[in-house]
Every structure is written in C-alpha cells, then in structure tokens.
Amino acid sequence: MFNFNSDAFKGKWKEIKGDVRSLWGNLTEDDLEKTHGNMESLAGVIQQKYGISREEVEKKLNSLADRYGIGSQNTSSQSASAKESTSVQPDKKDSSSDSSLTH
C-alpha cells in the first residue's frame, strides 16, 4: 500500500522522475512518460521490467515520497514537531513569569 497522496506524487512527478530513473535505470523515458506520474502505473511498469514484488516497489516508492515531503512519515513527523513546539512555548512563559515574580 502506498503511504502518500497520489495527487502530491503527480504534482512532483517531474522532480521525482530523475530519482525513479536512478533507482530503476532500465526504465526508459517512454516507460516513465506512459505512467503520467500515476503511481499504480509506475509500480506496474517497474514490476514488469524488473520482475520484483509489488511490496518491494511500494516500499521504495514510499521512501522516495518521504524524501520529497509527500510521504505519510513526513506528515506525521511534522504534526509531532508542531505539537512539541506548542507544548514547549507555554512552559517557557511559565518559567519566565515565575522568575519575574521572584525578582
């Protein structure tokens, strides 16, 4: 199962295409153009050319999506960072106001 939004993948297709060719060098420009950035089509072409499992293809494409900031791991880590930063800010205010009260 792909862990990224297909529209986001298509939106970054021109950027991602070079890395796809680096991972699977036997893919031709025609192979890539036929997929039009559609991840399902791309996975099928890779499976056909390389004879590898769908799971392996999906794992590599998910990893690639993460590098481009469109994977689910990236979204989760951004949400966690946002939660951490909001929880840290009130603590700083509390400690600074405590020190001002004692001075």
N, C-alpha and C positions, 0 to 999 in steps of 0.2 A: 504494500500500500504506500502510495506517495504521501509524504508528510509536508506538502507545500501546496499553495494555491496555483492552480493551472493558469489562471489569468496573469498572475505575477510572473510565472515562468515564461509565458509568451511575451510579456512586456519586456523582459530582459533577454529575450532569445538571441538577439544579435551579439550581446556580450557573452552569453553562456556558450554559444556555438563554438567558439575557439577552444574553450576548455573541454567541451564534448569531444572535439577532434583530437585533443591531446590525450584524453583517456582512451578513446577508441579510434586510433589512427587509420584503420581500414575503411572508415566511413568516408564516402566521397561528399563533395559539396552537393551533388544531386540527391544523395541519400538524405542529407540534412534539410535541403530545401523541400523535399517531398513531405516532411513532417510538419512544416509550417510552425514549428515550436510546440506542437502538440505532444505532451509527454507520453501519452499512450502510444502514439505512432512511433515516436522516437524509441521507446522501450522495445517495441516490436521489431524495428529495423535492427537494433543492436543485438537482440536475441537471435535474429535470423542470420546476421553476418558473423557473429561470434559463437553461436551455439551455447550461450551461457543461460543460467536460470533467470527467470523474471525477478526473483528475490534479489539476486546479486546486482542486476541492473538497477532496480529500485533503490537499493542501498547506496549505490554510487551516485545516482541522480539526486537523492535526498541530501547526501553530503555536499554535492555541488550547489544545491539550492541554499543550504545553510551558509556557504561561503559568500553567496550573493545577497544574503539577508532576507531571503524569502522562505526559508525553511521554518518548521514548527519549533525547532530548538532555539532559533534566533528570537522568535516571538516570545517564547517562554522566558528566556533569559532577560529580555527587555522588560517584561512585566515584573519579574523578580527584582530587577535593578530599580525600577520605578517605586516599587513597594518599599524597598530598603531605604531609598533616599527620602521618601516621605516619612518613614518612621524615625530616621536619624534627625531630621530637622527639628521636630518638637523637643527631642532630648537636648539638643544644643541650646534651644531657647530656655528650657527649664534650668539648665546648669548655669547659664549666663545670668538669668534673673535671680537665681539663688545666690550667686556671688555678689551681685549688686545689692542684695538685701543685707548681706553680712558686712558690707563695707560702709 
